[in-house]
């Protein structure tokens, strides 16, 4: 058997390359058909998202809170665990000014 493979190396290699090429061609070119209404697909998806939003808004409008709940002791005992973020300087006062000509904290431009 090894003698047959050794004698026909070129033919077997060519056959393997042709088979691999056919498989790659069928995967990339034959299986991918462009949908005829590809331009309409985003519109349909957007319509579904819009419909879901309207359904959510309708459900929120149907919520009926009892106003007496805000006067109860349990509601009054609730605490806010949030925190106020500290103030920080994020960038220069004028990011479009040339570098080196930016005003300092007192507003004076020093060169």
N, C-alpha and C positions, 0 to 999 in steps of 0.2 A: 504494500500500500504506500509506503514511504517513497518507493521508486516512482510511482505514478505522480505523486505530489511534486517530487523533485523535478520530474521531466516537464510538468505542466504548470510551473510556478506562474508564469506570465498569464496564462489563460485563467487560472484560478483567481489570481489577483485582480484581473480585469473583470471577471464575473462578480467578485465581491464588491468592487467599486461601483459597478452598474446597479447591483441590488441596493446598496446604500444610497446611491443617487435617486433611485426610484422611490425608496421609502421617504427620503427627505422631501422630494418633490410632492409626493402625495400628501404628506403632513402639512406642508406650508402652502401649497398652491391649490390643491383640489378640495381640501376640507374647509377652506375659508371662503365662503360665499358672502359677498357684501349684501346686506339687506337692502331691499328696494326703497324702503321708507326710513332710511337712516337719519334723515333730517328731521323727521317727525318724532323720533324717540325721545329727545330731551323735552319736547313739549308735553308728551304723555307723562313722563316722569314728574315734571314740574306740576302738572295738573293733579297728580296723585298726592304730591306733597301739599299742595294748596288745599286739597280736599281734606286731608288729615288735620291741617291747621284749623280749618273752619269747624270741623267736628270737635276739636279740642276747645275752641272758643265757645261753642254752643254748650258743651258740658260745663265749662267754667261759669257761664251765665246762669245756669240752672242751680248753682250752689246757693243755698239760702242760709246765712249765718243768723243765729239767734243773738240779738244785741245784748241780752242780759248776761251773756257769758263774760263780757268785758268788765262787769261790775263784781264778779265773784272773787273771793279771797284767793282761790287757786290761780286765777289769771294774774292777780296783782302780785303774787309771790314769785312769778317767773322772773328770772334775771337774764340780762343780756351778757353773754360771754364773749362778745366781739371786742375788738380793740381798734383804736384809731391809729392808722399808720402814721409814723413820724414823718415830718417834713424833711425832704432831702433835696439838694441841688442835683439835678439829673444831668444837665448839660450847661453849656455856656449860655449867658443871657441872650446873645445874638449869634446863633450858629452860622450865619452867613457872613459875618464880619471876618476880615482877614486875620489870620493867626498872629497874635502879638499885639493887635490893636483892640482887643476886647476890653470893655469897661470893667473896672474892679468892683468890689462890693459897694463902694461909695458912689459909683456912677462916673468916675473920672477915668478918661482914657489915658493910659501911660504908655510911653514908647521906649 
